[in-house]
Amino acid sequence: MRWENLTADSGHERAGDAALFGADAVVSRTFDAPEFRGVTFHEVRARSILNRVPGASRMPFEWTVNPYRGCTHACVYCFARRTHSHLDLDTGLGFDTQIVVKVNAPELLRRQLASPRWRGEHIAMGTNVDCYQRAEGRYRLMPGIIGALRDRANPFSILTKGTLILRDLDLLRQAAEVTDVGICVSVGFTDTGLWRTVEPGAPAPERRLEVVRALTEHGVGCGVLMAPVIPFLSDHPAQLRATVRAIAASGATSVTPLVLHLRPGAREWFTAWLGRHHPHLVGRYERLYAEGAYAPRWYQRRITRQVHELAEEYGIGPTRAQAPPRIRPAGPARPEATGPVQLSFL
């Protein structure tokens, strides 16, 4: 969705950056809080919140909801960086600090779900940028979004690195009483030194695993997307073992490994980061990713095999790529959905 498809509510305090964004009015705010220092939030009223995934996409689902654009997690490898260029925004630092907030997302979703044209299909969230990034603590869009999905008994899944999801635990359980809900937390590695440089704005890996543990203790099945496995930085057998062991200890119901891929936008930003922090690896990356955004199949298969073997050793459930585990509420059995939704985002 481009800026020309967005409008702003006339009740906003001030309209700014309209020329930059191609909208009639956009409210741009900064907040005097340490966690938001240097971040600008562009508040817009979207015309549509249900996004259809292009048919050529590798994504195995058809519909997504993204209440935010840009992400303060600032992961240097984030594939969604390129989407900021569609808004005439920088895909590097701008992606980390210029956050688009669709302030009307809950009410708009509720209206679109009620349309006779909507067929109640699965909706994936967290597949572009994290819907539980730090901004969600201030804007609180997800409770309204989950509430709308619950009230229409519409199946959905959430992928996140954010600990804020625990705030909405009761809503998730309520939704699970009437539809299929899948939760997956992204933890690619447990190396805290690597985390501090490659995911500087995201919660630490151990905090994400605490989220998995908390969800599990409350009867909410939660899988882990072990992504990305970063070549030459988090793929040593001992590192893979440490990560899978920690995932197993958290009570995760499944683990799905995904190797780093570098699409345009993310590739340039990641390569610059690599040159600063690990210059000796630049040539190796050029060779490994010489054919495009994805590592060679032999490499991907090797990582997948190693993680699957470790998962079996540590007693984790199904490890093939699959939907985030569905919450299974107590009570009478209800009909199953037509089939699992496979998720491969990062």
N, C-alpha and C positions, 0 to 999 in steps of 0.2 A: 504494500500500500504506500503510495507516494503522498507527498504533502498536499498536492492538489486535491486529494480525496478526503482531506481533513478540514474541519471547521472548528471554530472556538466559540464558546459560550459568551454572550455579550455581558454576562454577569461577572466575568473575571475582573480582577483588580486592574490589570494593565495588559495590553496586547503588544507584543514585541517580536522581532525576528521574522515578521511576515514576509519580507522580501526574500530572506534567506530560504524559507521553507515553502514558499509558493502557496501559502494559505492566506485567507482573508485576515485571520488573527490567530496568534499563538501566544499563550502566556508563558514567559520564560522566567523561572524563579531560581534563586540560590538561597540556601539555608545556612544560617550561622551555627552550624553544628559540626563537631570534629569529624564525624563519619561521612559528612557530605561536603567537606571543604574541597573547593576546586571543581565541584560538580554543578552543572546547570540542568534543570529539569524543564522540559518543554511540554506544557500541558495542552493537550488537544482533545477535541471531541470527534471521535472517529465516526464515519458513516457506516462502517461494517466492521464486525469483530470476528466473524467466522471466515477463516482463510482456507481456500481450497488449495491443496498441494498440487503443483503441476504434474501432469501425467508422466513426464520424463524423469521425475525425481526418484531417487533411491528410497525415499521414505515409503514404508509399506502401509501408511494410513493416509486418508484423504483430507482430513480436516484438522485444523489447529486453531488455537486461540492464543494470542500473544498480547497481553496488556501493556507490555513495555517494548521499546526498541533501544538498543544500546544496553550495556551492562557494567555495573561497577565491580563485578567480580574481576574484570580486567585480565582474564585468562589470555595469555599471549597467542595461543593457538586457536582461539574461538573461530569456528567456520562462519559464524553469523556476521563477522566484521564487514564483509562485502555489502551487506544490506544497507549499511549506513551511507554508502556511496549513492544509493538510489535516492537519498534525501539530500544530496549535495553536502554531506557531512564527512569528516575525516574518518577513515577506517582504522586508524591507529589510536592515538590518544583521544580523539574525538569520540570514538566508540565507547571508551571507558568513562568519559566525563560529560557527554551530551546525551542525556537520557530522555527519550520521548515517553510520555505517560498518557495513555488513553483513559482519561479520567471518567468517561462514561461507559467503560467496558462492561460492568455488571448489568446496568439497565439495558444496554444495547444487546447483550447476549440474551437476556431474558426475553426481549422482544423478538429476536431472530429465532430462538428456539420455539416460540409460540406460533411461528408462521406455518401455515398449512403446507408450505413447500418443503419444510424441514422434515427429514425422515428418521431422525433420532440416531444418526450414525455416531460412531466413536469419535471423540475429540481428544487430541493429544495436546498437552501443555508442557512448556519447558523445552520445546524442540528447537526453538530459535535462540532466545535468550531466557535467562532464569526468571520465572515468575515469582520466585521468592528471593530475589536480590534485595539489597538493603533498602531500596526505595519502597518496597512493599510494606516495610515497617511504618512508614509515614502515610502512604496512600491507601493501604488496606483494600485493595481491589479484589484479592482472591476470595475473601469470605462471601462477597456478593456473587462472584462467578461460580463458586462451588454451590452456593445456595440455589442459584438459577438451575444448575445442572441437576441438583438433587430434586428440586420441585418438578422437573420434567422427566425424572428417571432416565436421564441421558447418560450412557456410559462414557467414561473418560479415564485418562491416565495423566500422571504428573511425573516429570523428571526434574530433579533439582539438586543443587549443591547447598541450598539454603537451610538453615536451622529453623527459620520462621514457620516452616510447615507444621511444626508441633503446635503452634498457636491454633491451628485449624483442625486439630485432631477430632474434636467432637463433630464438626461439620462433615468430615470425611467419613466418620462412622455412620452418621445419619444417611449420607448419600449411599453408602454401601448396603443399607437396608433395602434400597429400592432399585439399585442398578449395579453394574460391575465397575469397580474402581481399582485402578492399578497405580502403585507407588514405586518409584525407583530412585535411588540416590546415586549420584555420580562420584566415584572415588577411583581414580586411576592409579594411585600410588600412595604410599605412606611416608615417603621421604620428606621430612619437614623442610630441609634445606631447599629442595627442588620446589616444593609448594610455595615457599616465600618469594621465589623469583618468577615462577611461571603462572601462578594463580594468586597474585598478591592481594586481591580484594575479596577472595572467597574464604569461607570458614576453613579452618585447618582440617586435614583429613580425619584426625581423631574425633573432631567435633561432628563431622558428618556421620561417622560410624556410631557415635552416640545417638544420633537421630534414628538410625536403623535400629539400634538396640531399644530405644524408647518406644518406637512404633511397634516393634515385635512384642515388647512387654505389655502393650495395651491391646494385643490381639490383632494388630494390623500387619499383615504380611508385607514385607518390603524387600525388593531385590536390589542388587548393586550393579550398576553399569560401570565396569572397570575400564574407564576411558578418560583420557586417552593413555594407552601404553606408548610412551615416548621413546623412540629408537635411541639406543646408546646412552640413555639417561635414566630410564626406569624399567628396562627390559632384561637386565641381568637375571639369571635364574634365582639368585638369592633374593633379589628385590621382588620378583614375582611371587616367590614363596612367602615373603614377609607380608605382602599385600593380601594375598588370598587367605593367609592365616588370620590376619586381623579382620577381614570380611567375615570369615567363618565365625570368629569369636563374637561378632556383633549380632549374630543370629539371622543374618540375611538368608532369604529363602532361595536365592539363585545368584549367580555371578556371570556376567556376560562381558567378555573382553573385546575391546575395539582399539585397533592401532590408530595412532595419530594420522589424520589426513589434512592436507594443506591446500585449501582452495585459494584462488586469487583473493587478495585482501588480507586473509590470514597468513598466507605464505610469506608475503613481504614483511609483515610485522614480526612474525616468528623468526624469519631469517635474520632480521636486524637484531633481535634479542639474542639469537644464537651467536651472532658475530661478537656481541659484547661479552657474553658470559661463557661461551664455549667455542671460541674461534677455531679450535682444532677439529671441530665436527662439521664445519660448513661444507667442506668438500665431500665428506661422507654422505651428508644429506642431499647434496646435489646429485650424487650418483644414485642414492636409494630412491629419490623421487624424480628421477630423470624422465620417467614416462608420464608424469602428471601428478594429480593431487593425492593419489593413493600409493601406499607402499606396495611393493611387488606381492603377488599372491603367495609365493613361497614363504615370505616373511610373515604375512598375516596368518597363514596356516600354522606356522611354527609357534607363534605366540598363542594362538587359540588352543592348540594341542597341549602346550605346557600348562596353561591356566586350567583347562578341563581336567587334566591329570591331577593337578594340585587340589582342585575343587573336590574331586572324588576322594582324594586322600583325607581331606579335612571334613568330609561329610556334608558338603553343601548340596542343595537340591539341584534341579535341572540347570544345565549350564549353557545350553544352546541359546542362540539369540531368540528372544521371545518378548511377550508383553510383560510390563512390570507386574508382579504378583497381584492378584486381585484380593481385596479385603474380603474376608469371609465372616460376616456377622453371625452371631448366634441366632438360632431360630430355625423354622422350617426351611427345607431346601426349596430353591426357586429355580426356574429354567435357566440353563446355561445360555450364554451368548452364542452366536453362530460360530465363533472361533476366535483364537487368540490374535491379538494385533502385534506384529513383530515391530520392534523399535530399534533403530540403528541411527543415532543422531550425530555423534561427535566425530 
